[in-house]
Amino acid sequence: MRIALSLAVAFTALSATPSLAADGQHLFQENCSACHQVTGKGVPGAFPALAGSKVAQGDPKEPIGRVLNGRGGMPAFGGELSDTEISSILTYVRGAWGNKAKPVAPTEVASLRTGAKRENAKASLQAH
């Protein structure tokens, strides 16, 4: 029974990945391509390239945090996009334009979103 359940979970995760990437392409085009371009090459000096990016392909915590909280001139999408939408975008980015990184699960985004809320709550309690 355990083996069958494990296989079912693994199959579900693998079969969901193409869907995440397909949805992610659409969401990327709607939310990210104005700056990072449809080609993922960005705009030199203004918006970083995602194609070939070590950040985009590295530890998923870094790009998840950037999408949730913004960075520099990049807006925070944590209030705009769901965990599944963010995971879809990042799964697409991590596999598009020659990038070869593993997909990002919605649970990874949810975990960091929850952690960010706790950190922000602690920061608001500190004396200014």
C-alpha positions, -999 to 999 in steps of 0.1 A, spaced: 0 0 0 28 24 9 46 18 -24 14 24 -44 7 56 -25 43 68 -30 41 61 -67 8 79 -70 22 110 -52 53 109 -74 32 105 -106 9 134 -96 39 157 -89 55 148 -123 23 151 -142 16 185 -126 50 200 -137 41 205 -174 9 222 -163 27 244 -139 52 255 -166 24 261 -192 4 282 -168 36 298 -157 44 310 -192 11 327 -194 15 343 -160 51 353 -167 39 371 -199 11 389 -179 32 399 -149 69 398 -157 77 401 -194 73 439 -195 106 441 -176 123 408 -180 111 405 -217 94 375 -233 129 362 -242 140 363 -206 170 385 -216 158 415 -195 169 451 -203 206 457 -197 212 482 -169 175 482 -159 160 447 -155 181 416 -151 181 387 -175 165 355 -163 178 334 -191 210 318 -178 206 335 -144 223 318 -115 198 333 -91 168 320 -111 184 285 -114 199 283 -79 183 277 -45 146 283 -51 143 303 -18 161 333 -35 137 337 -65 107 329 -43 116 356 -18 122 381 -46 88 374 -62 70 375 -29 87 406 -14 102 425 -44 137 438 -46 151 471 -58 128 483 -85 109 450 -87 75 451 -71 63 426 -45 39 401 -59 31 383 -26 -2 402 -23 -11 398 -59 -3 362 -68 -12 329 -51 14 303 -41 4 282 -71 7 311 -95 42 320 -81 53 284 -83 40 282 -119 59 314 -129 92 302 -113 88 267 -127 85 282 -161 115 306 -156 137 278 -142 130 257 -173 128 283 -201 155 298 -224 179 270 -217 176 272 -179 177 237 -163 166 240 -127 140 219 -109 104 230 -106 92 250 -76 63 235 -57 34 257 -43 43 243 -8 78 259 -11 62 293 -18 37 288 10 65 280 34 84 311 26 53 333 25 45 321 61 81 327 72 81 362 57 49 371 76 64 359 109 96 379 102 77 410 94 55 406 125 86 404 146 102 434 129 71 455 136 74 448 174 109 462 175 115 498 188 121 523 161 
